[in-house]
C-alpha cells in the first residue's frame, strides 16, 4: 500500500509527539512489515528540518533526520503539479501540491492530521488521519 505522508505526520514521528500514539505505532509496524510503503518529498524534509531546528540543536536535528528519512521513498513535484494545484483554488497551496503529486503517482492514500486537508478526501484518493488509516488497513 503506497501512502503519501503529509509534513505534519513526519514532524509527529520526528519529535515523537503523536496525537494518536496507538494508530501511529500501528502504522509504523505496518511500514516495518512492508505493508505500507511511505512516500514524502524533499520539500517535506526541508519543512521538517526547518521546524526541528527551531526546537533542537543542529546535531540533534541531523540525527533525527538520519534516523527517520531512510524509512521513506521520495517523490518529486513538477511544474504541472503546481499549476494543477493552483487551479484547485484551495487556501493551502502546499496541500494542493501534495495532493497533485500523490494523485499522479497513484498513491493509495494521503496520511495527515491536518483537519482542512482531510476535507479534500475523495474515493479515488482518500485523505486519512492516522486513526482512519489504521482502521482502513485492518478492514482490508
Residue frames as qw, qx, qy, qz and C-alpha x, y, z in Angstrom:
[[0.000, 0.891, 0.454, 0.000, 0.00, 0.00, 0.00],
 [0.443, 0.265, 0.016, 0.856, 1.52, 3.31, -1.14],
 [0.265, -0.853, -0.428, 0.142, 0.85, 6.12, 1.33],
 [0.321, 0.586, -0.067, 0.741, 1.90, 9.77, 0.96],
 [0.497, -0.536, -0.482, 0.483, 2.83, 11.24, 4.37],
 [0.038, 0.918, 0.137, 0.371, 1.98, 14.90, 4.96],
 [0.327, 0.530, -0.445, 0.644, 4.55, 17.07, 6.71],
 [0.500, -0.558, 0.279, -0.601, 2.62, 17.18, 10.00],
 [0.981, -0.163, -0.034, -0.096, 2.78, 13.38, 10.30],
 [0.744, 0.357, -0.316, 0.468, 6.52, 13.38, 9.56],
 [0.023, -0.609, 0.371, -0.700, 7.00, 16.03, 12.25],
 [0.784, -0.437, 0.133, -0.422, 4.96, 13.99, 14.74],
 [0.976, 0.030, -0.144, 0.159, 7.16, 10.99, 14.03],
 [0.512, 0.529, -0.326, 0.593, 10.33, 13.08, 14.25],
 [0.133, -0.514, 0.426, -0.733, 9.53, 14.61, 17.63],
 [0.342, -0.152, -0.918, 0.134, 7.65, 11.53, 18.86],
 [0.240, 0.222, 0.463, -0.824, 4.72, 13.67, 19.92],
 [0.131, -0.182, -0.832, -0.508, 1.78, 11.85, 18.46],
 [0.496, -0.150, 0.051, -0.854, -1.84, 12.88, 18.65],
 [0.925, -0.049, 0.010, -0.378, -2.87, 9.22, 18.32],
 [0.164, -0.614, 0.772, 0.024, 0.05, 7.10, 19.54],
 [0.687, 0.037, 0.716, -0.112, -1.71, 3.74, 19.11],
 [0.710, 0.662, 0.215, -0.107, -2.64, 4.44, 15.49],
 [0.260, 0.860, -0.435, -0.060, 0.79, 5.86, 14.66],
 [0.372, -0.465, 0.803, -0.022, 2.57, 2.88, 16.24],
 [0.761, 0.288, 0.572, -0.104, 0.31, 0.52, 14.26],
 [0.577, 0.811, -0.047, -0.086, 1.22, 2.41, 11.06],
 [0.020, -0.765, 0.643, 0.025, 4.94, 2.20, 11.91],
 [0.613, -0.158, 0.772, -0.060, 4.54, -1.56, 12.44],
 [0.746, 0.552, 0.357, -0.106, 2.87, -1.81, 9.02],
 [0.336, 0.867, -0.359, -0.079, 5.82, 0.05, 7.45],
 [0.275, -0.562, 0.780, -0.025, 8.31, -2.31, 9.12],
 [0.679, 0.114, 0.718, -0.099, 6.26, -5.29, 7.92],
 [0.162, -0.111, 0.666, 0.720, 6.34, -3.93, 4.35],
 [0.187, 0.599, 0.778, 0.007, 2.57, -3.50, 4.17],
 [0.127, 0.964, 0.169, -0.164, 2.86, 0.29, 3.85],
 [0.622, 0.171, 0.134, 0.752, 5.37, 1.98, 1.58],
 [0.122, -0.859, -0.280, 0.410, 5.62, 5.58, 2.86],
 [0.519, 0.466, 0.257, 0.669, 6.34, 8.43, 0.45],
 [0.180, -0.839, -0.168, 0.486, 7.42, 12.04, 1.00],
 [0.537, 0.773, 0.040, 0.334, 9.07, 14.83, -0.99],
 [0.562, 0.099, -0.263, 0.778, 12.30, 16.71, -0.39],
 [0.167, -0.564, -0.054, -0.807, 10.07, 19.70, 0.40],
 [0.762, -0.562, -0.237, -0.220, 8.67, 17.78, 3.35],
 [0.794, -0.152, -0.246, 0.535, 12.20, 17.11, 4.57],
 [0.269, 0.381, -0.066, 0.882, 13.02, 20.81, 4.21],
 [0.441, -0.613, -0.122, -0.644, 9.94, 21.87, 6.18],
 [0.862, -0.423, -0.276, 0.057, 10.57, 19.22, 8.82],
 [0.681, 0.010, -0.224, 0.698, 14.18, 20.30, 9.28],
 [0.011, 0.544, 0.012, 0.839, 13.14, 23.95, 9.48],
 [0.628, -0.615, -0.110, -0.465, 10.78, 23.23, 12.38],
 [0.891, -0.257, -0.264, 0.267, 13.14, 20.81, 14.10],
 [0.527, 0.256, -0.195, 0.786, 15.91, 23.43, 14.09],
 [0.264, -0.662, -0.023, -0.701, 13.60, 25.81, 15.98],
 [0.770, -0.547, 0.059, -0.324, 13.50, 23.36, 18.90],
 [0.937, -0.209, 0.123, 0.251, 16.59, 21.19, 18.60],
 [0.239, -0.724, 0.453, 0.462, 20.26, 21.84, 18.12],
 [0.509, 0.597, -0.465, -0.411, 21.74, 21.29, 14.68],
 [0.105, 0.332, -0.937, -0.005, 23.44, 17.98, 15.52],
 [0.382, 0.173, 0.810, -0.411, 20.28, 16.53, 17.10],
 [0.611, 0.550, 0.061, -0.567, 18.20, 17.63, 14.07],
 [0.399, 0.519, -0.700, -0.285, 20.64, 15.82, 11.80],
 [0.096, -0.140, 0.966, -0.197, 20.44, 12.68, 13.95],
 [0.532, 0.347, 0.558, -0.534, 16.64, 12.72, 13.90],
 [0.607, 0.600, -0.187, -0.486, 16.55, 13.14, 10.12],
 [0.246, 0.471, -0.836, -0.136, 19.21, 10.47, 9.57],
 [0.252, 0.025, 0.920, -0.298, 17.10, 8.04, 11.58],
 [0.514, 0.473, 0.455, -0.551, 13.76, 8.98, 10.05],
 [0.420, 0.617, -0.314, -0.586, 14.49, 9.55, 6.35],
 [0.042, 0.280, -0.923, -0.261, 15.68, 6.03, 5.39],
 [0.356, 0.280, 0.841, -0.297, 12.14, 4.77, 6.06],
 [0.453, 0.690, 0.262, -0.500, 10.68, 6.81, 3.19],
 [0.552, 0.318, 0.536, 0.554, 10.60, 6.68, -0.57],
 [0.057, -0.511, -0.017, 0.857, 10.79, 10.03, -2.37],
 [0.407, 0.676, 0.559, 0.255, 8.51, 11.63, -4.92],
 [0.251, -0.272, 0.050, 0.928, 9.22, 14.95, -6.53],
 [0.333, 0.746, 0.405, -0.411, 6.94, 17.66, -7.75],
 [0.435, 0.233, 0.503, 0.709, 6.78, 19.06, -11.25],
 [0.076, 0.062, -0.082, -0.992, 5.64, 22.33, -12.73],
 [0.425, -0.282, -0.632, -0.584, 2.36, 20.68, -13.76],
 [0.443, -0.430, -0.730, 0.294, 1.68, 19.73, -10.12],
 [0.151, -0.315, -0.272, 0.897, 1.98, 23.37, -9.10],
 [0.241, -0.007, -0.349, -0.906, -0.22, 24.65, -11.93],
 [0.485, -0.335, -0.747, -0.308, -2.86, 21.97, -11.30],
 [0.375, -0.396, -0.637, 0.545, -2.72, 22.75, -7.58],
 [0.001, -0.192, -0.077, 0.978, -3.31, 26.43, -8.24],
 [0.371, -0.162, -0.561, -0.722, -6.36, 25.56, -10.35],
 [0.405, -0.369, -0.828, 0.120, -7.84, 23.77, -7.33],
 [0.187, -0.645, -0.038, -0.740, -8.35, 27.17, -5.62],
 [0.732, -0.478, -0.457, 0.165, -7.55, 25.79, -2.20],
 [0.230, -0.954, 0.118, -0.154, -6.38, 28.09, 0.59],
 [0.606, -0.584, 0.505, 0.187, -3.40, 25.82, 1.40],
 [0.588, 0.672, -0.381, -0.240, -1.31, 25.68, -1.77],
 [0.047, -0.491, 0.866, -0.083, 1.19, 23.27, -0.20],
 [0.580, 0.089, 0.749, -0.308, -1.58, 20.72, 0.48],
 [0.708, 0.603, 0.093, -0.356, -2.89, 21.17, -3.07],
 [0.347, 0.674, -0.639, -0.132, 0.59, 20.46, -4.48],
 [0.263, -0.267, 0.908, -0.185, 0.96, 17.35, -2.30],
 [0.696, 0.328, 0.491, -0.408, -2.48, 16.24, -3.48],
 [0.644, 0.675, -0.215, -0.289, -1.43, 16.57, -7.13],
 [0.128, 0.566, -0.815, 0.011, 1.84, 14.70, -6.54],
 [0.437, -0.067, 0.845, -0.301, 0.03, 11.88, -4.74],
 [0.720, 0.474, 0.274, -0.427, -2.66, 11.71, -7.41],
 [0.551, 0.677, -0.430, -0.231, -0.22, 11.48, -10.33],
 [0.138, 0.467, -0.865, 0.122, 1.87, 8.85, -8.54],
 [0.722, -0.173, -0.566, -0.359, -1.15, 6.64, -7.82],
 [0.032, -0.239, 0.752, -0.614, -0.88, 6.74, -4.05],
 [0.329, -0.396, -0.853, -0.084, -3.46, 4.62, -2.25],
 [0.336, -0.857, -0.390, 0.004, -4.00, 7.41, 0.30],
 [0.216, 0.606, -0.293, 0.707, -2.57, 10.53, 1.90],
 [0.605, -0.480, -0.551, 0.316, -1.89, 10.46, 5.64],
 [0.112, 0.478, -0.122, 0.862, -2.36, 13.73, 7.54],
 [0.254, -0.501, -0.690, 0.456, -3.58, 15.16, 10.81],
 [0.023, 0.102, -0.086, -0.991, -4.48, 18.48, 9.12],
 [0.342, 0.462, 0.710, -0.407, -8.25, 18.83, 9.55],
 [0.413, 0.677, -0.059, -0.607, -8.59, 21.04, 6.47],
 [0.177, 0.416, -0.807, -0.380, -6.58, 18.65, 4.29],
 [0.244, 0.118, 0.949, -0.163, -8.79, 15.76, 5.48],
 [0.468, 0.558, 0.363, -0.581, -11.79, 17.54, 3.93],
 [0.366, 0.581, -0.482, -0.545, -10.31, 17.03, 0.43],
 [0.387, -0.125, 0.913, 0.016, -10.65, 13.26, 0.64],
 [0.657, 0.322, -0.277, -0.622, -12.13, 11.60, -2.46],
 [0.950, -0.027, 0.269, -0.158, -12.94, 7.95, -3.18],
 [0.830, 0.495, -0.121, 0.226, -10.13, 7.81, -5.76],
 [0.457, 0.395, -0.455, 0.654, -7.63, 9.43, -3.34],
 [0.597, -0.707, -0.379, -0.021, -8.58, 9.06, 0.33],
 [0.173, 0.569, -0.420, 0.685, -7.02, 11.53, 2.74],
 [0.765, -0.437, -0.468, -0.063, -6.93, 9.87, 6.13],
 [0.355, -0.774, 0.402, -0.337, -5.98, 10.59, 9.71],
 [0.115, 0.393, -0.900, 0.148, -3.72, 8.04, 11.42],
 [0.490, 0.054, 0.724, -0.482, -6.75, 6.52, 13.17],
 [0.740, 0.471, 0.080, -0.473, -8.69, 6.27, 9.90],
 [0.485, 0.563, -0.652, -0.152, -5.72, 4.73, 8.07],
 [0.128, -0.260, 0.916, -0.279, -5.20, 2.16, 10.82],
 [0.623, 0.244, 0.548, -0.502, -8.91, 1.24, 10.66],
 [0.664, 0.584, -0.221, -0.412, -8.79, 1.12, 6.84],
 [0.274, 0.487, -0.829, -0.023, -5.81, -1.26, 6.89],
 [0.325, -0.089, 0.859, -0.386, -7.49, -3.53, 9.45],
 [0.704, 0.392, 0.292, -0.514, -10.57, -3.80, 7.20],
 [0.563, 0.609, -0.453, -0.327, -8.57, -4.67, 4.05]]
